[in-house]
């Protein structure tokens, strides 16, 4: 993962805020650089450390239609943000 952990955390914080604003996917920090995600029909978590970023999400049947949109948005934001850090 390019950049240092503090820069990566800034990118993740921005992503989480955007997911909340656009898709009403709320996040709660449950530990250092570890978040729970929850929204209508979605739950998951985000973990960040010096080596990797792991984002997992479970969607209910109704939210499956939004899976490609949400995935694309996450990939787009991460690609743009981490490319600027390198």
Secondary structure, DSSP 8 states (H G I E B T S, - for coil): --S-HHHHHHHHHHHHHHHHHHH--EEEEEETTEEEEEETTEEEEEEE-SS-EEEEEEE-GGGGGGHHHHHHHHHHHHHHHHHHH-
